[in-house]
């Protein structure tokens, strides 16, 4: 397997993990919160926080590394619009995601405290954080979808030609340079 294909594989797996974990976490927490039972919400948030550290954080670190390496190997210019737009959107994802991690931890702790106190409902402080968590998730999720589109479409910059869109052309081009 060429370096290009190995990097592309890792980059695609990382992208799938980011999208899948983000959507999965949102779905499971949404379903848990519909019960409004502190024990269910606390248990779900324990898993959500662990999944964010294990999967999302790992993929979030790997994505720019594999992406920039792919750009270099494939011979793309860093100033191409689709690359710049992807990086800007990725920064927006990070700006939304980092506070969400802190909020999730606080939500988990509030829910666990409600369970420890034998409360039958979660306090208003939990629901305020939940609303912020929810609204920060939307721009991040939409940005990730937009990045997927940019990575697939690689729209050219006006009259400027982008490298060949067929992976075999890029891989063989790389392999010719490295031999």
Secondary structure, DSSP 8 states (H G I E B T S, - for coil): --HHHHHHHHHHHHHHHHHHHHHHHHHHHHHHHHHT-HHHHHHHHHHHHHHIIIIIHHHHHHHHHHHHHHHHHHT--TTSHHHHHHHHHHHHHHHHHHHHHHHHHHHHHHHHHHHHTT-SS--HHHHHHHHHHHHHHHHHHHHHHHHHHHHHH----TTS----S-HHHHHHHHHHHH-
